[in-house]
Amino acid sequence: MQDVSPAGPLHPAIKAGLVAGIAVVSGYCYIGILRGLEHSAPLQFASLRVVIAGAAILLAAMLLSKPVFPAPKRRAWVLPLGLFATALTFGAMFLSPLYAGAGLASVLGNLQPLFVVVLAAAFLRERLNATKIAAMTLGVIGVTLIVLSGSSPTFVAMPGVTLAILSSSAAAIGTVMIRHLAPEDDWLALAGWQLLVGGTILLIASLLAGEPPIHWSPGFLWVLAFLALAETALVTVLWFWLLRRSEAGPLALNLFFVPVVGLLLAVVIAGEALRPMAWLGSAVVLIGVGAGIWGESRKWRVSET
């Protein structure tokens, strides 16, 4: 893969603030999934979520007079993007909290920064400087402390752990693909179609698995609407927009915000217990994110002078 140039660089503090906003919205994700799974099987729930989101993004592109189809040179990438960024990411995401709980699934399902930094260095030729390595190391240490605070001594063997890590690694592959493609005016079309293709793959998997029909209710519709429109359509659009203006690695490091927010929401909303080691891990994660922002700010100031 080739190195790419941002469409228009953003100040690191602005990037961190936008990703923090993504974290607040995404933090509710696993709690919402658990509530929705009371009414729907996981794969068809995931399929509905991403298909609605993809359709909403394409409708927005149409209303904004933007291309509704990706440029010809990027159309061949819609299927691999749909497979990794959507089908594997969301399929594993919806299955993991059934086995790991909302808090642990949110933590492990958001290890994307670690995978993105490594993949971006290998395929996008992004430099691994000392600040980036320190931020990544602190983030991983913090997440590890959060995981070790889990109450179950057998959590490592749970299938939910494997599924959550599959979700984060597949999302990382999708992120690196998007950064490599550097979409132009067709970025909304690319975002929408990869969601529709991934949703179709999930629907086929649901049919093959023989999942039971959905139990429709106002509560399920509310959760589905939030996850599809806010947590998927809005977050996907914002993420695509940010990836056009930032290197993948530094941007992804800010995603360590997400497991911390997810863990706190799991405590506040779902009533899951939070041990002292989890608080310590959360603090270490935030220090790591702060180190990443500081390093990027120094780089920004040098480039501006």
N, C-alpha and C positions, 0 to 999 in steps of 0.2 A: 504494500500500500504506500501511497505517496503522502508526504506532509502536506498540510492544507493551511490556508491563511484565514483568519477570522474575517467575517463580513464587516465587523465594526467593533473593535475591542471595547470592553466595559471595565470600569474601575472594579477592583477586587471586592470592595465593600458592597457595591451594588449587586454583584454576582452572588455574594454570600447572603445578602438580604433576600434576594429573589429565591435562592435555594432554601433559605429558612422558611419562606412562605410555602414552598413546595413541601417542606418537611411537616409543617403544621397540617396541611391538607392530607398528605400521605400518611401521617401518623395514625389517622383514624382508619386507615385501609383495612388492617387485619381485624379490627373490632367490627367494622361493617361487614366484612366477609363472614365472620362467625355468625352474625345476626342473620345475614341473608341465607346462610347454609341451613338454617332452621326451616326454610321454605323451598330450597332448591338444591339439587345435586351440584357438586362443584364445577364440573366442566361446562355444563349448560349455563350456569350462573356466570362463569368467566366469559363464555361466548357472548351472551347477551350484553354484558358490560362493555366489551371492546367493540362489538358491532355498532351499538348505539353511539359510542364515542367516535368511532370512525365516520359514521354518517353525519354526526354533528360537525365534525371538522370539515368535511367536504361541503356541507351546506354553508359553513362560514366562508370557505374559499369562494364559493359561488356568489355569495352576497357581497363579498369584498372585491369581486371581479378578478380574482386570482385564478391561475390554472387549476382545473379540477383533475387533470391527469399529470403524472410525473413526466418530466422530459424524457424523450426516447432513450438517452444514454443511461438513465437511472431506472427504467422500468424493469430491467432484469433483476434489480436488487429488491424489488417489492416482496418477492417470495421468501428469500433468506431473511429479510428484515421481519416479515410477518411470522416466520418460524421462530426466530430467536427473540426478537424484541417483544413479541406479543404472545404467540402460542405457548412456547416453553416458559417464558417469564410468568404469564398470568395463570397458566394451567398449574404449574408447581406452586405459585403463590396461593391459589385457592384451595389446594389440597393440604399444604403444610400446616395451617392452624388447626386442622382437624386432629392432628397428632401432637403438635408442639405447643399449642396455646397461642394466644394473640401476641403476648410479650416476646417470647423466644422466637416465634416465627418472624416478627417484625425486625428483631435484631439481626438474625442470620439472613433473612431475606433482603437485607440492605447492606450486605458486604460488597456491594457493587464498586465502591471506591477502590478497594484493594485490587480487584480484577481489572478495573479500567486503567489504573496507573501502570500496571504491568503490561497490559495489552497495548496501551497507547505508546509506551516506550518501544515495544517490539515492532509494531506495525505502522505507527504514525510518526516515529522518530522524535517523540517528545522527550526532552531531557529529564533525567532523574537527578535533580540537584539535592543538596543536603537538606534544605528546608522541606522539600516535598517528601523525601524519605522519612524525615522526623515526624511530619504531620501524619503520614500513612502509618508509621510505627505506633504512634500514640493512639491513633484511631483503632488499630487492630488490638492493642493492649486493652484499651477501654472496652471494646466489644467483648473481648475474651473474659474480662472481669465480670461483665454483665451476664455472660453465658454461665460462668462458674457460680454465679449467685443463684442459679436455678435450684429449685427445691428437690427435683427428682434426681437421684444418683445415677439413673440409667438413661438420662436424656440424650447422651451422645449416640446411643443405639437406636433412637427413635427414628422411624422413617420421615417424620416431619422435619428433622434436621437436614437430611439429605435433600428433601424437596425444597426447603428454604434456600439452601446453598445453590441448588440448581437454578432457582429463580433469580438469585442475584448474579450468578455467573452468566446466564443467558442474557440478562438485561445489560451486563457490561459489554458483551459481544455486540449487541444491538447499538449501544452508545458509540462504540468505536467505528462501527459501520457507518452510522449517521455522520460522524465527524469526518470520516474519509470521503464520503460522498459530497459533502459541502453543498447541499441543495441551494438553489437560487430562488427565483420566484415560485418554483414548484414545491417549496418545502411543505406547505400545508397539504398539497395533494399527496406527497410522499408519506406524510404522517397519517393521513386518513386512510389511504389504501393499504398500508402495511397493517393497520388495525383491522380492516375488513378482511384481509386475507388470513391473518392470524385467527380472527374470530371464526372464520369458516373452518379452519383446521380444528379448532376446539369443538365446534359443533359436530363435525364428523367423528371426532374422538368420543364425544358424548353419546352419539347414536350407536357407535360400535360397542361402547361399554354398557349399553342398555340402561342408561340412567332413567329414573322415574320422572313423570311430569312435574312441573312446578306447581307449588301450592300458592296461588296468587292471593295477595292481601295488601291493604294500604301500607303496612309497615315494610313489606318486601319491596313495594314500588318506590317508597321513599329511599330506602337503602340503595336500590339499583340506580335510581336517578342520581343520587349523590356520587356513587362510585363511578358511574359512566360519564357524567358531565363535568363534575368538579375534579375528582381524583384521577380520571383518565384523560378526557378530552382537554381540559384546561392545563393539566400538568404536562401532557404530551406536547401540546403546542408551545408552552413555555420552555420545555426542555429542548425541543428542536431549535427554538429561537436562540437560546443560550449557547447551544453547541455551534451555531454559526458565528459566534462572537468570542469563543474562548477555547483554549486547548482542553481536550477531554479530561486529562489527568487532574489539573488544578480545580476544574469545575466539579468533577466527581468527588473530590475530597470533602467538599462541603456537604455531600450527601450523608456523611456520618451524623449530621443533625437528625436524620430521619429515625434511626433506631432509638435514639434518646427520647424524641417526642413520642414515638410509638409506645415505648415502655411506660412513659409517664401517663399517657392516655389509657393504657391497659390497666394501670393502677386506679386512676380516677374514675373511668367509665365502667371497666369490666371488673373492678374489684380484685385484681391480681395483686399478690403480695410483692413488695419491693424491699429486698434486703440491703444492709449497709454496703456490701460489696458492689451491688448494682448502682448505688449512688456514687461510689468511688469511680466505678467504670464510666458512668455518665460524665463525671467531672473530667476524667482523663480524655474522653472523646472530645469534649468542648475545648480543652486545651490544645488538642491536636488540630481541630478546625481553626482555632485562633492562630496557631503557628502557620498554618497554610495561608490564611488571609494576610498575615504579617509579611510572609515571604513574597506573596504576589504583589502586595502594596509596595514593597521595596523595588521589585522589578518594574512596576508601573512608574514609580517616581524616576527611576533611571532612564526609562524610555521616553519620558516626557521632557527630560532636560537636554 
